[in-house]
Structures are given as structure tokens and as C-alpha cells.
Amino acid sequence: MWTGQQVVEERGAVAGAVASPLSALLPGGGIRPGTAVGAGGDLPLLLALAALAAADSVAWAAVGVPELGGLAAAQAGLDLATGLVVSDPGPRAAQVLAVLLESVPVVLVGASVRVPERAVRRLRAVMRRSGAVLLAV
């Protein structure tokens, strides 16, 4: 099983290259489109990364992140009007993530979301093709 903790990095241009304290820590000053980044279980870090990645985006989504609060997301810099929250993707988490990664530029995923190993390659391909960023708690 694949968990939201795995980190996948691909080469490409950098998304969300805006002024942020995190910019100095990230290669190229931002998160590359088509990549996945893990926050190591740190929700404030996840929100900061999401705000950085979503700075130039029209939308963002959160899947299986029940601890995500609207106030915290807004204070981190996410636009609540453009956010989509899927509290529990159920047994079809891979399909939910695939659809979101094809249509939303920034997707946050909780540690409790499980994806079968056979679906991981498909999700990686979807991320590379769409340029979506996957941020895992």
C-alpha cells in the first residue's frame, strides 16, 4: 500500500515561485509541477507548502485531511473560495486522487489515505502529465 508519506520528485519548471520564507529552502524557490512533496506529518508545514504551490493556481483540493480547518487554511494563504475538500475518499481513494490530479493544480492528501501500489504509477503519470502538485501530510 502507498501512503501519503512517500515523496516523488520529478524534473520540471518551478510552480509557485513567490516570496515566501519556504522559497529559500526549496530548489528553484518553489515546488516543481508534477511532483509530490511530504510534510512529515506537520500540518502547518503542509499548509505553508500548499499556499506556496497554490499562489499561481486557480484551485486546490484536500483529500482525507479531517484536521484541516478553514481558518488555518485561510491564514496560511489558501483561498477558501477555490478549495475543494473530500473528507473521506473511501475505498476508491486512487480514483478520487486521479480525478483531482487531472483537474486541480494543487492536491493535499492526508496520512490516512491509502492507495494500492499498482495505482501509484498511474497517479505519478497523471501528475507529470497534468503538472499537478501532490502535498502529503
N, C-alpha and C positions, 0 to 999 in steps of 0.2 A: 504494500500500500504506500502511496505517496502522501506525504503530509505537507501542509503549508510551510513547513520549516526548511524545505530544500531550496537552494539558491541556484538559479540558472543564469549564466551571463552569456550574452551574445554581443558581437561587434555591431556598431552602427552609430548613427548620429545621436547626440545627447538631447533628451527631452527635458523640458522644464529648467533650462539653464537661466534661472533668475537669481537675483540677490537673495541669498539665504545663508545662515550660518553653516548649513549642511553642504553647501556648494563647494566649500574649500576641502571637504573630506571626500567628495565623490570625483572619480575620474572625469575630466571634462566639465566639471561643475554641475552635473545633473545625472539623471537616470536615462540610460540609453533605451530608445523604443525597442520593443520586442524582448525585453529582459524581465526576469523575476528577481526580486530582492527580498531577503528575510530580515525582519526586525528583531529576531531573537526573543520574542515574547514581550517586547516593550511597546505597549500601545501608544504612548506619546511619541516615540520614535517613528512608529508606523504612520501616525497622523502627520508628522512633520514631513516624512518622505512622500506621503500622498499629496500634501499641499504643494510640495515642490514639483512633483510629476504632473499634477493637475493644473498647474499655473497657466499653461498654454492649451488646456483641453476644454472641451465643451461639456464633458460629463465625467462622472466617476461612479463606481459601484462598490458595495461591500457585501461579501458573501460569508455567512456564518461567523459574524463578529457581533455577538449579542452585547458585549460590553461597550460597544461604540455608542457614545451619546452625541446627540445633535449639537449641544453646546460645545463640547470638546472639539468636535469636527469643525464647527464654525470658528472657534478660537484658533485652531491650527491653520485656518486659511482656506478650508474647503467650502465651496458654495453649496449650501443645502438645497437650493432650487434645482441644481443639476445632478444631485445624488440619487442613487437607487440602492435600496437596502433589501437584501434577501436574507431574512433571519435564519432560516433553516432550509438548505437546498435539498435535504432528504437524501434518498439513495441514488439520485441522479445528479450528484454534485458535478461529475465530469461534464455532463451535457449542459448544466447551468453555466459552469465556467466557460465552456467553449462558446456558447451563445454570447455571453457578456464580453469575452475577449475579442470576439469578432465585431462587436458594436460599440463598446465603451473603451476609451483610451486608457483608463486607469482603473484597475480592479484590486480591491483589498480582499484578502481571504483569511479567515480565522484558522487557528491551530486545530480546531475540531473537525474541519472539513477533510474528508478522506476521498482520495481518488485512486482507483485501481492503477497499478503500474502500467498496464497496457494502454491506458488513456493518456499517460504523461507525454509520450512522444507526439501524440495528436495535439495536445494543448501547447506544447513547445512550438510546433509548426504553426498553429493558429496565431500565437504571439508574434512570431517572426514575420508572418505574412501581414498581419494587421498593424503591427507596430505597437500593440498594447503593452502596458506595463502591469505586471502582477506583483503586488506587495503582500507578503505573508507576515502574519503576526510573529 
